[in-house]
Amino acid sequence: MGIQKITKDQALQAVKFMKEKARPLEKALYEFDFEDGSPDKVLEELHAFQNEDGGFGNGLEPDFRCEASSALATTIGLHHLSHIGADDSNQMVERAVHYMLQTFDEQQMGWEIVPKEVETAPRAIWWNYGGDWPWGNPSADVIGLLHHYRKLVPDDLLHKLTAFAVDYVCQLTASDHHEIQCIVRMMDALPETEANRIAGKVNELLIANVTTNPDKWSGYCLLPLQIVTSPESPFAELFKDSIPANIEHLLSTQDEDGSWKPAWAWGQFEEEFQQAKMEWSGVLTLDHIRVLHAFGILGS
């Protein structure tokens, strides 16, 4: 690929940040990925975010701080559980899937992204209750997770949801970059026949939503590396011309403390945002370390 690897100092600083300043959850995930860390440690840290109803909340998604469970936070929790190999016999998985099944809105054929309780705690300005969120965020993501944990899901419901989701994607003419990320994750979990049915439309949506202009990468946008997270990605060919420059951009935007910082601000609750900003830095730094490792960019 002809891209200079991350310097030893940059790599060491990133690790130092994860060890000393990231949340215990992201630290445990980093150690699981790169230091043979125990999945039990991840489970222990993740447990603090799971509520009695089985859903996840308590600031797992750093931009809203309410204790109450939400579909969005629960998708994050389930992705972490899946990542460490927790199967359908895991109690945390069982309870989270049960929460999803209990909160399914049949009239909307999906899930409300956040509950009314979101407004009881500090949050980003866009997380006021009742926002106009597209169906796929997070419902497409949820459906993908239900496929992953299909043994816990009634067959008729999963079939009905999958048919609805495939038809929805096939009819989409526009999407935002949060929804398209949810659809991409769902596509990865769908049976091959259904995934193939939406593949062409997903490619169209990605071309329309992924920012390939390097001049815009410092703003809030969907980067090629957020979709092509490894050379084995099914979308690698689609963005092959942008990936080398996007990796170089990533390396150039690492902060002096070793982290990568969010490219957004709340616009309110400034004191609490500083905590959320640090938490997001841990999330983003872990994401970027994973991507750089996948592309062989991390130095020895």
Secondary structure, DSSP 8 states (H G I E B T S, - for coil): -------HHHHHHHHHHHHHTS-HHHHHHHHHHHS---HHHHHHHHHTTB-TTS-B-TTSSTTB--SS-BHHHHHHHHHHHHHTT--TTSHHHHHHHHHHHHT-BTTTTB--SS-GGGGGS-B-GGGSTT----THHHHHHHHHHHHHTGGGS-HHHHHHHHHHHHHHHHH-S---HHHHHHHHHHHHHS-HHHHHHHHHHHHHHHHHHB---GGGTTSS-B-HHHH--STT-TTTTTTTTTHHHHHHHHHHT--TTS----S---SS-HHHHHHHHHHHHHHHHHHHHHHHHHTT-S--
